[in-house]
Amino acid sequence: MTISLEPGSQEHRLYLSQLALYLRHSRQILTAWDHYSARHSDPETFQPHDEDAYGLRQQQRDAHTLAAFGRVYYHADELVYVAEQQLAQLSVSDRTRRFAWQVRELHEATECLYAVYADWLTVRAALPKSARPGTAAYEEPLAES
């Protein structure tokens, strides 16, 4: 992979801004989900009152999260790479060791996200032509992915 992102560049600042938007949006999605789940589940068993409606809402949550992540998907690996490079320039301390762990986790997470996306593309390519967004034939494999 070729990384051309320069720390502090206009492109880097744009990517960081998009990342901040994604993080804010994903927190809002999670908060809305937590609220929904609390209102539509038994407080003792945590089982949904209506499994079908709950499952549809989960699919909606996942679709919104995926859509939100789209703004950083294509350059997440570059942001992680730049973070690794910047971290290497800091002196070693407890704080930088914690940051190093977090950056390693981010690196692994982005690799997993790219793998999941590649798997989805393979699944999507095998779907029948009638499987379009909004149809069960499309939405069910997407939700599993």
N, C-alpha and C positions, 0 to 999 in steps of 0.2 A: 504494500500500500504506500502510495506517495502522499506525504503530508506537506502541504505548502502553507499552512497557517502560521503566521508570525504572531507571537504574543504581543498584545497591545495594538495590533493593526485594526483598521476599520472593520475588516471582515471578522476578526476575532471578537471585537466588541458587539457586532451584530449577532454573532452566534451566541454569545453570552446573554444578550438581551432576549433572544428567542428561547434560550434555556430557562431564563427567569420566568418568562411567560408560561412556558410549559409547566414548570414547577408550581406556579400559582394556580394554573388551570387544573392540574392534576390533584392538587390539595382540595380545590373546590369540588371536583368530581368525587373524591373520596369522602369528603364531609357530607355531600348530598347522599351518597350511598349509605354511610353510617346512619344518617337520619332516617332514610327509607327503611333500612334493615331493622332498626330499633322499633319502628312503628308497625312493621309488618311481620314481625317474628314473635314467637312466644318468649317472654323475658326469662323463663326458667330453663327451657330446653333449647332455645335459640333456633327452633325449627320454624320455617316460614308458615304463615297462615294459609297462603295460597301458593303452592309450589310453582304452578305455571306462570302466574303473574310475577313471582319473585325471579324465576329464571329469565323471563323476558326483560325484567329490569336489570338483571346482571349482564345480559347481552348488550343492553343499551349503555350501561356503565363502561363495559369493555370497549365498545365501539367509540364512545366519546374519548376514552383514554388513548386509544390507538390514533384517533384523529388529532388529538392534542399533541401526541408524541411525533406526529408527522413533521412538525416544524423543526425538530432537532435531529430526526432520524439520520439524515444524510451526512451530518457532520459531527455526530456524537463521538465517533472514534477520534476525530481531529481534536476535539475539546479535551478528551481524556489524554491524548498524546501530549498536548501542550501542558496540561496539568502535571504529567509525569516529568516533563522537561523542567518546568518551573520548580517542582518539588526537589529535583536533584540538585538545584542550585542553593537550597536552604541548608543551614547547618543542622546537624542531627540533634534532635531533642525528643522528649516524650510527645510533644505536639506534632512534630513532623512524622514521627513513627505512626501516630494515629492517622494523619493525613495520608501517609503512604499506604496504610491498610485500606482506607476509603477509596483511594485512587485505584488500587488493585481490584477492589470489589467493582468499581465502575467499569474497569477494563473488562472483567469477566462478564458483567451484565451486558455491556454493549455487544460482546461476541455472541452471547446467548440470544440477544434481540435480533441480530443479523441472521443467525441460524434459524430462528423461528420464522422470520420473514421469508427466508429462502424456502423453507418447508411449505409455507403458505402459498408461495408462488407455484410450487410444484403441484400442490393440491388444487389450486385454482385452475391451473392449466388442464387438469384432468376432469374438471367439472363439465357437464353437458352444456351445450350452447344456451339452453333454456335457463340455466342457473345465472340469474342476474341479481345484483344487490336489491334487497327487499324480499327476495323469495326464500323459502325455507331451504331449498337446495343449495343456496349460496350462503345464507346466514348461519346455518347449523355448522358447516365445516369451518367457517370463519370464527364462530364462537369457540369451537374446540381449539382452533389454532391460537 
